[in-house]
Amino acid sequence: MSKVKGLISENLKQEIAKELGVYDQVKKDGSWKNVSSKKCGQMVSKAIEIANRAVEHE
């Protein structure tokens, strides 16, 4: 199974991470690998919410 990259911009990922309070850890580690699966799931949910709002306003 291959990993899919580039579905969400790095800027949006960082903004969501800041909102959820995990960006400082990512910045400190220099990697997303220590972000918990729960937080990653919350980030995905937030990205979907943002995408849905964008579609509704088109």
C-alpha positions in Angstrom: 0.0 0.0 0.0 1.5 3.3 -1.0 1.2 6.5 1.0 -0.7 9.3 -0.6 1.0 12.8 -0.3 -0.2 16.2 -1.2 -3.9 16.0 -0.6 -3.7 18.8 1.9 -1.4 21.8 1.7 1.3 22.1 4.3 0.0 25.5 5.3 -3.5 24.2 6.0 -2.0 21.2 7.9 0.0 23.6 10.0 -3.0 25.9 10.7 -5.1 22.9 11.8 -2.2 21.6 14.0 -1.9 25.0 15.6 -5.7 25.1 16.3 -5.5 21.6 17.9 -2.4 22.5 19.9 0.0 20.0 18.3 2.0 22.3 16.1 4.6 23.1 18.7 5.4 19.4 19.1 5.7 19.1 15.3 8.0 22.1 15.1 10.1 20.9 18.0 10.5 17.4 16.5 10.8 18.5 12.9 8.4 15.7 12.0 4.7 14.7 12.2 5.6 11.2 13.4 5.0 11.9 17.1 1.5 13.3 16.6 -1.0 10.8 18.1 -3.4 8.9 15.8 -6.2 10.6 17.8 -4.9 14.0 16.9 -4.3 13.0 13.3 -7.9 11.9 13.1 -9.0 15.2 14.6 -6.9 17.0 11.9 -8.6 14.9 9.2 -12.0 15.7 10.5 -11.2 19.4 10.7 -9.9 19.4 7.1 -13.1 17.7 5.9 -15.1 20.3 7.7 -13.2 23.1 6.1 -13.5 21.5 2.6 -17.3 21.0 3.1 -17.7 24.7 4.0 -15.7 25.7 1.0 -17.9 23.6 -1.3 -21.1 25.0 0.3 -20.0 28.5 -0.4 -19.2 28.0 -4.1 
